[in-house]
Amino acid sequence: MPKPDIITLSSEFWDRSAEPITMMAGVAAVTTKIKLFASIATLTIHPAITARMTATLDSIANGRFGLNIGSAPEYTQMGLWPGEAHYSGATSIRPSM
């Protein structure tokens, strides 16, 4: 039986998970000594936005912030897995002229 390209599961991931960068901003506001790290998954947020958010948070935290970037095995649970076709390069999108 072939696997579907997009797998979605009924989970409560988005209902029960705090957004890590925003969470660390709150922690940075009430601490002065601990190092702060947040983890993000590559499919969840654009790299340019991540860079800007990280730089802002590091400024707020006076250099105490670090970022863990990963390719999350939880993509399926999060309902974000784009399927194998996304990575195979089998399809391409070209603008019409």
Biopython code that builds the backbone (N, CA, C, O; Angstrom):
import numpy as np
from Bio.PDB.StructureBuilder import StructureBuilder

atoms = [
    (1, "MET", "N", (0.848, -1.185, 0.000)),
    (1, "MET", "CA", (0.000, 0.000, 0.000)),
    (1, "MET", "C", (0.894, 1.249, 0.000)),
    (1, "MET", "O", (1.736, 1.390, 0.887)),
    (2, "PRO", "N", (0.732, 2.155, -0.971)),
    (2, "PRO", "CA", (1.576, 3.345, -1.019)),
    (2, "PRO", "C", (1.259, 4.300, 0.130)),
    (2, "PRO", "O", (0.126, 4.401, 0.600)),
    (3, "LYS", "N", (2.314, 4.995, 0.560)),
    (3, "LYS", "CA", (2.140, 5.988, 1.619)),
    (3, "LYS", "C", (1.567, 7.274, 1.020)),
    (3, "LYS", "O", (1.920, 7.637, -0.102)),
    (4, "PRO", "N", (0.702, 7.957, 1.740)),
    (4, "PRO", "CA", (0.175, 9.233, 1.227)),
    (4, "PRO", "C", (1.269, 10.298, 1.236)),
    (4, "PRO", "O", (2.195, 10.235, 2.044)),
    (5, "ASP", "N", (1.159, 11.278, 0.335)),
    (5, "ASP", "CA", (2.140, 12.356, 0.281)),
    (5, "ASP", "C", (2.074, 13.251, 1.509)),
    (5, "ASP", "O", (3.104, 13.694, 2.018)),
    (6, "ILE", "N", (0.889, 13.508, 1.972)),
    (6, "ILE", "CA", (0.734, 14.362, 3.145)),
    (6, "ILE", "C", (0.023, 13.563, 4.214)),
    (6, "ILE", "O", (-1.076, 13.048, 4.007)),
    (7, "ILE", "N", (0.664, 13.470, 5.351)),
    (7, "ILE", "CA", (0.094, 12.712, 6.461)),
    (7, "ILE", "C", (-0.365, 13.709, 7.517)),
    (7, "ILE", "O", (0.415, 14.552, 7.958)),
    (8, "THR", "N", (-1.583, 13.617, 7.907)),
    (8, "THR", "CA", (-2.067, 14.454, 8.996)),
    (8, "THR", "C", (-2.670, 13.551, 10.054)),
    (8, "THR", "O", (-3.392, 12.601, 9.750)),
    (9, "LEU", "N", (-2.368, 13.857, 11.266)),
    (9, "LEU", "CA", (-2.906, 13.106, 12.384)),
    (9, "LEU", "C", (-3.748, 14.029, 13.239)),
    (9, "LEU", "O", (-3.492, 15.230, 13.323)),
    (10, "SER", "N", (-4.727, 13.467, 13.855)),
    (10, "SER", "CA", (-5.507, 14.238, 14.802)),
    (10, "SER", "C", (-4.717, 14.285, 16.106)),
    (10, "SER", "O", (-4.659, 13.298, 16.840)),
    (11, "SER", "N", (-4.126, 15.403, 16.383)),
    (11, "SER", "CA", (-3.370, 15.555, 17.624)),
    (11, "SER", "C", (-3.716, 16.910, 18.238)),
    (11, "SER", "O", (-4.406, 17.728, 17.629)),
    (12, "GLU", "N", (-3.239, 17.119, 19.414)),
    (12, "GLU", "CA", (-3.460, 18.394, 20.098)),
    (12, "GLU", "C", (-2.156, 19.180, 20.186)),
    (12, "GLU", "O", (-1.979, 20.006, 21.081)),
    (13, "PHE", "N", (-1.235, 18.914, 19.240)),
    (13, "PHE", "CA", (0.071, 19.558, 19.290)),
    (13, "PHE", "C", (-0.052, 21.076, 19.382)),
    (13, "PHE", "O", (0.546, 21.690, 20.266)),
    (14, "TRP", "N", (-0.816, 21.684, 18.485)),
    (14, "TRP", "CA", (-0.895, 23.146, 18.451)),
    (14, "TRP", "C", (-1.711, 23.705, 19.610)),
    (14, "TRP", "O", (-1.592, 24.886, 19.935)),
    (15, "ASP", "N", (-2.530, 22.879, 20.232)),
    (15, "ASP", "CA", (-3.301, 23.327, 21.385)),
    (15, "ASP", "C", (-2.482, 23.289, 22.673)),
    (15, "ASP", "O", (-2.761, 24.037, 23.610)),
    (16, "ARG", "N", (-1.480, 22.426, 22.721)),
    (16, "ARG", "CA", (-0.760, 22.170, 23.970)),
    (16, "ARG", "C", (0.690, 22.634, 23.969)),
    (16, "ARG", "O", (1.362, 22.515, 24.994)),
    (17, "SER", "N", (1.190, 23.153, 22.869)),
    (17, "SER", "CA", (2.599, 23.530, 22.776)),
    (17, "SER", "C", (2.748, 25.047, 22.775)),
    (17, "SER", "O", (2.059, 25.755, 22.041)),
    (18, "ALA", "N", (3.654, 25.527, 23.606)),
    (18, "ALA", "CA", (3.937, 26.958, 23.631)),
    (18, "ALA", "C", (4.929, 27.287, 22.523)),
    (18, "ALA", "O", (5.785, 26.464, 22.198)),
    (19, "GLU", "N", (4.829, 28.455, 21.949)),
    (19, "GLU", "CA", (5.764, 28.887, 20.918)),
    (19, "GLU", "C", (7.072, 29.241, 21.627)),
    (19, "GLU", "O", (7.077, 30.119, 22.490)),
    (20, "PRO", "N", (8.189, 28.573, 21.281)),
    (20, "PRO", "CA", (9.398, 28.673, 22.086)),
    (20, "PRO", "C", (10.091, 30.032, 22.103)),
    (20, "PRO", "O", (10.617, 30.428, 23.143)),
    (21, "ILE", "N", (10.109, 30.751, 20.996)),
    (21, "ILE", "CA", (10.814, 32.036, 20.988)),
    (21, "ILE", "C", (10.066, 33.054, 21.833)),
    (21, "ILE", "O", (10.687, 33.809, 22.581)),
    (22, "THR", "N", (8.758, 33.085, 21.728)),
    (22, "THR", "CA", (7.967, 33.984, 22.566)),
    (22, "THR", "C", (8.100, 33.616, 24.040)),
    (22, "THR", "O", (8.192, 34.492, 24.899)),
    (23, "MET", "N", (8.110, 32.320, 24.327)),
    (23, "MET", "CA", (8.284, 31.856, 25.702)),
    (23, "MET", "C", (9.623, 32.345, 26.267)),
    (23, "MET", "O", (9.685, 32.800, 27.409)),
    (24, "MET", "N", (10.679, 32.253, 25.479)),
    (24, "MET", "CA", (11.998, 32.683, 25.953)),
    (24, "MET", "C", (12.060, 34.194, 26.156)),
    (24, "MET", "O", (12.805, 34.666, 27.014)),
    (25, "ALA", "N", (11.292, 34.962, 25.385)),
    (25, "ALA", "CA", (11.245, 36.413, 25.597)),
    (25, "ALA", "C", (10.664, 36.721, 26.970)),
    (25, "ALA", "O", (11.140, 37.618, 27.667)),
    (26, "GLY", "N", (9.637, 35.977, 27.355)),
    (26, "GLY", "CA", (9.065, 36.145, 28.686)),
    (26, "GLY", "C", (10.047, 35.764, 29.779)),
    (26, "GLY", "O", (10.151, 36.451, 30.795)),
    (27, "VAL", "N", (10.766, 34.671, 29.571)),
    (27, "VAL", "CA", (11.764, 34.236, 30.555)),
    (27, "VAL", "C", (12.913, 35.251, 30.629)),
    (27, "VAL", "O", (13.409, 35.544, 31.716)),
    (28, "ALA", "N", (13.331, 35.782, 29.487)),
    (28, "ALA", "CA", (14.420, 36.773, 29.460)),
    (28, "ALA", "C", (14.061, 38.016, 30.262)),
    (28, "ALA", "O", (14.924, 38.636, 30.884)),
    (29, "ALA", "N", (12.791, 38.370, 30.243)),
    (29, "ALA", "CA", (12.347, 39.577, 30.946)),
    (29, "ALA", "C", (12.437, 39.461, 32.463)),
    (29, "ALA", "O", (12.517, 40.473, 33.159)),
    (30, "VAL", "N", (12.423, 38.243, 32.975)),
    (30, "VAL", "CA", (12.396, 38.075, 34.443)),
    (30, "VAL", "C", (13.640, 37.370, 34.988)),
    (30, "VAL", "O", (13.678, 37.011, 36.165)),
    (31, "THR", "N", (14.653, 37.170, 34.145)),
    (31, "THR", "CA", (15.900, 36.544, 34.585)),
    (31, "THR", "C", (17.087, 37.381, 34.132)),
    (31, "THR", "O", (16.962, 38.222, 33.242)),
    (32, "THR", "N", (18.239, 37.143, 34.752)),
    (32, "THR", "CA", (19.434, 37.884, 34.350)),
    (32, "THR", "C", (20.659, 37.003, 34.149)),
    (32, "THR", "O", (21.630, 37.446, 33.536)),
    (33, "LYS", "N", (20.642, 35.774, 34.645)),
    (33, "LYS", "CA", (21.857, 34.966, 34.615)),
    (33, "LYS", "C", (21.773, 33.711, 33.761)),
    (33, "LYS", "O", (22.795, 33.287, 33.220)),
    (34, "ILE", "N", (20.619, 33.103, 33.617)),
    (34, "ILE", "CA", (20.546, 31.825, 32.914)),
    (34, "ILE", "C", (20.646, 32.014, 31.402)),
    (34, "ILE", "O", (20.198, 33.027, 30.864)),
    (35, "LYS", "N", (21.233, 31.040, 30.728)),
    (35, "LYS", "CA", (21.265, 31.020, 29.266)),
    (35, "LYS", "C", (19.900, 30.540, 28.775)),
    (35, "LYS", "O", (19.275, 29.685, 29.403)),
    (36, "LEU", "N", (19.453, 31.078, 27.680)),
    (36, "LEU", "CA", (18.133, 30.759, 27.142)),
    (36, "LEU", "C", (18.274, 30.142, 25.757)),
    (36, "LEU", "O", (18.993, 30.666, 24.907)),
    (37, "PHE", "N", (17.587, 29.032, 25.535)),
    (37, "PHE", "CA", (17.599, 28.372, 24.239)),
    (37, "PHE", "C", (16.178, 28.013, 23.836)),
    (37, "PHE", "O", (15.373, 27.587, 24.664)),
    (38, "ALA", "N", (15.887, 28.187, 22.573)),
    (38, "ALA", "CA", (14.608, 27.762, 22.010)),
    (38, "ALA", "C", (14.912, 26.837, 20.841)),
    (38, "ALA", "O", (15.951, 26.958, 20.193)),
    (39, "SER", "N", (14.012, 25.928, 20.584)),
    (39, "SER", "CA", (14.153, 25.019, 19.448)),
    (39, "SER", "C", (13.061, 25.304, 18.436)),
    (39, "SER", "O", (11.903, 25.509, 18.798)),
    (40, "ILE", "N", (13.434, 25.317, 17.171)),
    (40, "ILE", "CA", (12.452, 25.461, 16.098)),
    (40, "ILE", "C", (12.689, 24.370, 15.065)),
    (40, "ILE", "O", (13.792, 23.838, 14.940)),
    (41, "ALA", "N", (11.656, 24.056, 14.345)),
    (41, "ALA", "CA", (11.747, 23.085, 13.254)),
    (41, "ALA", "C", (11.790, 23.847, 11.933)),
    (41, "ALA", "O", (11.112, 24.862, 11.775)),
    (42, "THR", "N", (12.576, 23.362, 11.000)),
    (42, "THR", "CA", (12.822, 24.102, 9.761)),
    (42, "THR", "C", (11.588, 24.362, 8.910)),
    (42, "THR", "O", (11.559, 25.351, 8.178)),
    (43, "LEU", "N", (10.580, 23.520, 8.979)),
    (43, "LEU", "CA", (9.385, 23.748, 8.163)),
    (43, "LEU", "C", (8.363, 24.675, 8.814)),
    (43, "LEU", "O", (7.364, 25.028, 8.188)),
    (44, "THR", "N", (8.600, 25.069, 10.052)),
    (44, "THR", "CA", (7.566, 25.827, 10.758)),
    (44, "THR", "C", (7.667, 27.338, 10.616)),
    (44, "THR", "O", (6.673, 28.038, 10.809)),
    (45, "ILE", "N", (8.835, 27.854, 10.286)),
    (45, "ILE", "CA", (8.993, 29.302, 10.198)),
    (45, "ILE", "C", (10.105, 29.636, 9.202)),
    (45, "ILE", "O", (11.112, 28.932, 9.134)),
    (46, "HIS", "N", (9.923, 30.691, 8.447)),
    (46, "HIS", "CA", (10.887, 31.100, 7.428)),
    (46, "HIS", "C", (12.214, 31.502, 8.087)),
    (46, "HIS", "O", (12.210, 32.146, 9.136)),
    (47, "PRO", "N", (13.345, 31.126, 7.480)),
    (47, "PRO", "CA", (14.650, 31.436, 8.069)),
    (47, "PRO", "C", (14.900, 32.929, 8.311)),
    (47, "PRO", "O", (15.520, 33.285, 9.313)),
    (48, "ALA", "N", (14.443, 33.795, 7.434)),
    (48, "ALA", "CA", (14.661, 35.235, 7.624)),
    (48, "ALA", "C", (13.898, 35.751, 8.839)),
    (48, "ALA", "O", (14.409, 36.584, 9.587)),
    (49, "ILE", "N", (12.695, 35.266, 9.035)),
    (49, "ILE", "CA", (11.907, 35.655, 10.210)),
    (49, "ILE", "C", (12.572, 35.116, 11.473)),
    (49, "ILE", "O", (12.668, 35.815, 12.482)),
    (50, "THR", "N", (13.028, 33.869, 11.408)),
    (50, "THR", "CA", (13.712, 33.267, 12.549)),
    (50, "THR", "C", (14.947, 34.082, 12.925)),
    (50, "THR", "O", (15.185, 34.331, 14.107)),
    (51, "ALA", "N", (15.731, 34.497, 11.936)),
    (51, "ALA", "CA", (16.935, 35.279, 12.204)),
    (51, "ALA", "C", (16.601, 36.606, 12.876)),
    (51, "ALA", "O", (17.282, 37.026, 13.812)),
    (52, "ARG", "N", (15.573, 37.248, 12.403)),
    (52, "ARG", "CA", (15.202, 38.535, 12.999)),
    (52, "ARG", "C", (14.685, 38.368, 14.426)),
    (52, "ARG", "O", (15.031, 39.146, 15.314)),
    (53, "MET", "N", (13.857, 37.349, 14.638)),
    (53, "MET", "CA", (13.339, 37.088, 15.980)),
    (53, "MET", "C", (14.470, 36.724, 16.938)),
    (53, "MET", "O", (14.483, 37.155, 18.091)),
    (54, "THR", "N", (15.422, 35.921, 16.446)),
    (54, "THR", "CA", (16.546, 35.503, 17.270)),
    (54, "THR", "C", (17.429, 36.693, 17.648)),
    (54, "THR", "O", (17.841, 36.817, 18.801)),
    (55, "ALA", "N", (17.719, 37.557, 16.693)),
    (55, "ALA", "CA", (18.540, 38.734, 16.973)),
    (55, "ALA", "C", (17.859, 39.658, 17.973)),
    (55, "ALA", "O", (18.506, 40.196, 18.872)),
    (56, "THR", "N", (16.556, 39.839, 17.813)),
    (56, "THR", "CA", (15.810, 40.682, 18.750)),
    (56, "THR", "C", (15.831, 40.093, 20.148)),
    (56, "THR", "O", (16.087, 40.802, 21.121)),
    (57, "LEU", "N", (15.567, 38.815, 20.250)),
    (57, "LEU", "CA", (15.543, 38.168, 21.556)),
    (57, "LEU", "C", (16.918, 38.161, 22.203)),
    (57, "LEU", "O", (17.031, 38.351, 23.414)),
    (58, "ASP", "N", (17.968, 37.945, 21.412)),
    (58, "ASP", "CA", (19.318, 37.970, 21.961)),
    (58, "ASP", "C", (19.646, 39.362, 22.505)),
    (58, "ASP", "O", (20.346, 39.484, 23.510)),
    (59, "SER", "N", (19.149, 40.401, 21.852)),
    (59, "SER", "CA", (19.347, 41.765, 22.337)),
    (59, "SER", "C", (18.611, 41.991, 23.662)),
    (59, "SER", "O", (19.162, 42.574, 24.596)),
    (60, "ILE", "N", (17.368, 41.527, 23.731)),
    (60, "ILE", "CA", (16.586, 41.650, 24.965)),
    (60, "ILE", "C", (17.255, 40.888, 26.105)),
    (60, "ILE", "O", (17.253, 41.345, 27.248)),
    (61, "ALA", "N", (17.826, 39.730, 25.795)),
    (61, "ALA", "CA", (18.430, 38.864, 26.808)),
    (61, "ALA", "C", (19.903, 39.200, 27.067)),
    (61, "ALA", "O", (20.581, 38.469, 27.789)),
    (62, "ASN", "N", (20.393, 40.271, 26.501)),
    (62, "ASN", "CA", (21.784, 40.688, 26.694)),
    (62, "ASN", "C", (22.777, 39.584, 26.347)),
    (62, "ASN", "O", (23.697, 39.301, 27.115)),
    (63, "GLY", "N", (22.585, 38.960, 25.180)),
    (63, "GLY", "CA", (23.513, 37.962, 24.692)),
    (63, "GLY", "C", (23.354, 36.570, 25.279)),
    (63, "GLY", "O", (24.236, 35.731, 25.096)),
    (64, "ARG", "N", (22.267, 36.299, 25.974)),
    (64, "ARG", "CA", (22.082, 34.995, 26.619)),
    (64, "ARG", "C", (21.253, 34.019, 25.799)),
    (64, "ARG", "O", (20.977, 32.916, 26.269)),
    (65, "PHE", "N", (20.849, 34.388, 24.590)),
    (65, "PHE", "CA", (19.939, 33.537, 23.827)),
    (65, "PHE", "C", (20.666, 32.723, 22.767)),
    (65, "PHE", "O", (21.570, 33.222, 22.097)),
    (66, "GLY", "N", (20.265, 31.472, 22.624)),
    (66, "GLY", "CA", (20.768, 30.593, 21.581)),
    (66, "GLY", "C", (19.598, 29.879, 20.920)),
    (66, "GLY", "O", (18.528, 29.750, 21.515)),
    (67, "LEU", "N", (19.798, 29.421, 19.708)),
    (67, "LEU", "CA", (18.725, 28.788, 18.950)),
    (67, "LEU", "C", (19.147, 27.400, 18.488)),
    (67, "LEU", "O", (20.229, 27.223, 17.929)),
    (68, "ASN", "N", (18.296, 26.435, 18.721)),
    (68, "ASN", "CA", (18.487, 25.076, 18.230)),
    (68, "ASN", "C", (17.577, 24.900, 17.016)),
    (68, "ASN", "O", (16.356, 25.010, 17.126)),
    (69, "ILE", "N", (18.177, 24.625, 15.864)),
    (69, "ILE", "CA", (17.406, 24.447, 14.636)),
    (69, "ILE", "C", (17.452, 22.970, 14.270)),
    (69, "ILE", "O", (18.526, 22.380, 14.153)),
    (70, "GLY", "N", (16.288, 22.389, 14.094)),
    (70, "GLY", "CA", (16.254, 20.969, 13.798)),
    (70, "GLY", "C", (15.231, 20.610, 12.747)),
    (70, "GLY", "O", (14.312, 21.372, 12.447)),
    (71, "SER", "N", (15.415, 19.450, 12.209)),
    (71, "SER", "CA", (14.437, 18.867, 11.301)),
    (71, "SER", "C", (13.634, 17.888, 12.140)),
    (71, "SER", "O", (14.038, 16.745, 12.352)),
    (72, "ALA", "N", (12.511, 18.352, 12.601)),
    (72, "ALA", "CA", (11.752, 17.653, 13.635)),
    (72, "ALA", "C", (11.099, 16.365, 13.153)),
    (72, "ALA", "O", (10.438, 16.346, 12.115)),
    (73, "PRO", "N", (11.287, 15.292, 13.908)),
    (73, "PRO", "CA", (10.545, 14.071, 13.605)),
    (73, "PRO", "C", (9.058, 14.226, 13.926)),
    (73, "PRO", "O", (8.244, 13.364, 13.594)),
    (74, "GLU", "N", (8.723, 15.327, 14.570)),
    (74, "GLU", "CA", (7.329, 15.578, 14.939)),
    (74, "GLU", "C", (6.519, 16.214, 13.813)),
    (74, "GLU", "O", (5.357, 16.561, 14.022)),
    (75, "TYR", "N", (7.105, 16.377, 12.617)),
    (75, "TYR", "CA", (6.358, 17.000, 11.528)),
    (75, "TYR", "C", (5.031, 16.313, 11.269)),
    (75, "TYR", "O", (4.023, 16.975, 11.018)),
    (76, "THR", "N", (5.026, 14.998, 11.328)),
    (76, "THR", "CA", (3.786, 14.257, 11.109)),
    (76, "THR", "C", (2.781, 14.603, 12.191)),
    (76, "THR", "O", (1.616, 14.875, 11.900)),
    (77, "GLN", "N", (3.227, 14.595, 13.429)),
    (77, "GLN", "CA", (2.352, 14.928, 14.548)),
    (77, "GLN", "C", (1.829, 16.354, 14.424)),
    (77, "GLN", "O", (0.687, 16.639, 14.787)),
    (78, "MET", "N", (2.672, 17.250, 13.910)),
    (78, "MET", "CA", (2.298, 18.645, 13.761)),
    (78, "MET", "C", (1.410, 18.880, 12.546)),
    (78, "MET", "O", (0.863, 19.970, 12.378)),
    (79, "GLY", "N", (1.262, 17.867, 11.699)),
    (79, "GLY", "CA", (0.466, 18.023, 10.488)),
    (79, "GLY", "C", (1.184, 18.819, 9.411)),
    (79, "GLY", "O", (0.539, 19.407, 8.543)),
    (80, "LEU", "N", (2.533, 18.845, 9.455)),
    (80, "LEU", "CA", (3.317, 19.648, 8.522)),
    (80, "LEU", "C", (4.122, 18.847, 7.523)),
    (80, "LEU", "O", (4.767, 19.444, 6.661)),
    (81, "TRP", "N", (4.119, 17.533, 7.592)),
    (81, "TRP", "CA", (4.947, 16.738, 6.694)),
    (81, "TRP", "C", (4.491, 16.925, 5.256)),
    (81, "TRP", "O", (3.357, 16.576, 4.926)),
    (82, "PRO", "N", (5.350, 17.472, 4.384)),
    (82, "PRO", "CA", (4.933, 17.748, 3.012)),
    (82, "PRO", "C", (4.957, 16.528, 2.106)),
    (82, "PRO", "O", (4.451, 16.594, 0.986)),
    (83, "GLY", "N", (5.522, 15.428, 2.552)),
    (83, "GLY", "CA", (5.577, 14.214, 1.741)),
    (83, "GLY", "C", (6.888, 14.068, 1.012)),
    (83, "GLY", "O", (7.641, 15.031, 0.862)),
    (84, "GLU", "N", (7.158, 12.865, 0.561)),
    (84, "GLU", "CA", (8.424, 12.569, -0.105)),
    (84, "GLU", "C", (8.590, 13.336, -1.411)),
    (84, "GLU", "O", (9.714, 13.680, -1.776)),
    (85, "ALA", "N", (7.507, 13.612, -2.119)),
    (85, "ALA", "CA", (7.596, 14.336, -3.390)),
    (85, "ALA", "C", (8.231, 15.714, -3.203)),
    (85, "ALA", "O", (8.900, 16.215, -4.107)),
    (86, "HIS", "N", (8.030, 16.316, -2.059)),
    (86, "HIS", "CA", (8.599, 17.631, -1.756)),
    (86, "HIS", "C", (10.124, 17.593, -1.816)),
    (86, "HIS", "O", (10.758, 18.536, -2.291)),
    (87, "TYR", "N", (10.698, 16.510, -1.337)),
    (87, "TYR", "CA", (12.150, 16.399, -1.263)),
    (87, "TYR", "C", (12.780, 15.744, -2.486)),
    (87, "TYR", "O", (13.988, 15.865, -2.687)),
    (88, "SER", "N", (12.006, 15.064, -3.292)),
    (88, "SER", "CA", (12.565, 14.351, -4.434)),
    (88, "SER", "C", (12.826, 15.262, -5.625)),
    (88, "SER", "O", (13.586, 14.895, -6.521)),
    (89, "GLY", "N", (12.224, 16.424, -5.654)),
    (89, "GLY", "CA", (12.370, 17.320, -6.788)),
    (89, "GLY", "C", (11.576, 16.851, -7.997)),
    (89, "GLY", "O", (11.792, 17.319, -9.115)),
    (90, "ALA", "N", (10.657, 15.923, -7.761)),
    (90, "ALA", "CA", (9.880, 15.338, -8.857)),
    (90, "ALA", "C", (8.915, 16.346, -9.468)),
    (90, "ALA", "O", (8.560, 16.237, -10.642)),
    (91, "THR", "N", (8.501, 17.300, -8.699)),
    (91, "THR", "CA", (7.572, 18.288, -9.224)),
    (91, "THR", "C", (8.200, 19.676, -9.110)),
    (91, "THR", "O", (8.998, 19.935, -8.209)),
    (92, "SER", "N", (7.845, 20.532, -10.002)),
    (92, "SER", "CA", (8.323, 21.911, -9.922)),
    (92, "SER", "C", (7.160, 22.831, -10.295)),
    (92, "SER", "O", (6.258, 22.456, -11.043)),
    (93, "ILE", "N", (7.213, 24.013, -9.762)),
    (93, "ILE", "CA", (6.182, 25.001, -10.041)),
    (93, "ILE", "C", (6.840, 26.142, -10.806)),
    (93, "ILE", "O", (7.812, 26.732, -10.335)),
    (94, "ARG", "N", (6.321, 26.444, -11.960)),
    (94, "ARG", "CA", (6.846, 27.545, -12.770)),
    (94, "ARG", "C", (5.731, 28.536, -13.024)),
    (94, "ARG", "O", (4.594, 28.151, -13.294)),
    (95, "PRO", "N", (6.058, 29.801, -12.938)),
    (95, "PRO", "CA", (5.011, 30.798, -13.227)),
    (95, "PRO", "C", (4.599, 30.756, -14.684)),
    (95, "PRO", "O", (5.427, 30.536, -15.568)),
    (96, "SER", "N", (3.330, 30.964, -14.928)),
    (96, "SER", "CA", (2.864, 31.008, -16.320)),
    (96, "SER", "C", (3.243, 32.334, -16.946)),
    (96, "SER", "O", (3.278, 33.368, -16.279)),
    (97, "MET", "N", (3.523, 32.288, -18.226)),
    (97, "MET", "CA", (3.932, 33.519, -18.912)),
    (97, "MET", "C", (2.920, 33.888, -19.942)),
    (97, "MET", "O", (3.080, 34.896, -20.631)),
]
sb = StructureBuilder()
sb.init_structure("model")
sb.init_model(0)
sb.init_chain("A")
sb.init_seg("    ")
for serial, (resi, resn, name, xyz) in enumerate(atoms, 1):
    if name == "N":
        sb.init_residue(resn, " ", resi, " ")
    sb.init_atom(name, np.array(xyz, "f"), 0.0, 1.0, " ", f" {name:<3s}", serial, name[0])
structure = sb.get_structure()
